[in-house]
């Protein structure tokens, strides 16, 4: 019977996180900030405010932030609408292609000259 208590605590914590995510979604509609960003900020505040919570290792933080960024971008894409997307498609494509080629050129030049291959 002692294994029921940790499981019950896990279920209660999962339900609380789910409820906070729903509330964050409602709040994000009011203040126009993506709900994944609110959840990520809430987790960062909770780690600092509650001493019993331990900060995750840096590599885990990087992974969580990467997934959160993907969720934020997906959320923004779902809310943009076709009219605004058509209006922004040109600048998005230009910045994406230009930025990609500029990044490749900068990395190639940095590696070429940084490794002494010149």
N, C-alpha and C positions, 0 to 999 in steps of 0.2 A: 504493500500500500504506500510505501514512501516514494515510489517513482511517479505517483500521480501528481504530487505537488509541483515538481519541476515542470511537468508537462502542462499543468493548469496555468502556471505562471507564464510559460511560453505562449499559450493560447491567449491569455489576457494581454500580454505585451504585443502580440501580433494584431489583435483586435484594436488596441490603442493606436498602434502605428497606422493601421488602415483607416481609423476614424480621423486621425490627424491628416492623412493624405486627402481624404474627402473634404475636410475643412480647409485645407490648403488650396484645393481646387476652387472652392467657393470664394475664398479670399483672393485668389489670383484673378478671378473675374472682376472683382471690385477694384483692385489696385493695378491691374494690367501687368503683372509679373508672372512668368510661367510657373506653374505649380511645382515642377521638379526643382526649380531654383529655390523656392520657399522651403521645400523639404530638405534640400541640401544645406541651406542656411540654418534651418532648425536643428539639424543634426550637429552642425558645427557649434552652435550655441549650447546645445545640451551637453556636449563633451566638455566644454569649458565651464559650464555652470554646475554640473552634477559631479562631485568628486569621485563617486563610485564608478562612473563610466571612464574607461581608459581610452586614451587617444589611440586610434589605429596606427599601424606602421605606415611609413611614408609611401611604400609601394602600393598598399591597399588604398590609400587616399587618392593616389593618381588614377587607379583603376575606377574607383567610384566616381571621381570627377569626370573621367572620360565617358562613362555610361550616362552620367547626369547631363553632360553636354549633348550627347546624342538624343536623349529624351527631350531636352529643352528645344533643340533644333526641330525635332519631329513635331513637338507641340506647336511651335510657331508655324511650321509648314501646314499643319492641319487647320490653323485659324486664319491663314492669310487670305483665302478666297481667290477665285479665278481672276477677278478684275484687277486686284492689287498684284497678283502674280504676273499677269501679262504686262503690267506697267513696269514691274521690276525685273523681268526676265533678261532684258538686254544688259543692264548694269551688273546683274548677278553673273551672267555668263562672261562678260568682259573681265570682271574682277577675278572670277574663278580661273579662267584660262590664263589671263595675264599673271596672276599671282602664282599659279602653278609653274609656268615657264620661268618666271623671275626666281622662284625658289630653287628650281633645278639648276639654273645658271649660277646662282650664288653658291650653292653647295658644290657644284662641279668646280668652280673657280677656287673656292676655299680649299677643297681637297687637292686640286692641282698645284696650287702655290703653297699650301700649307705642308704638303708632304714632300716638297722640294722636287717635283717632277718637271719643273720649268727649265 
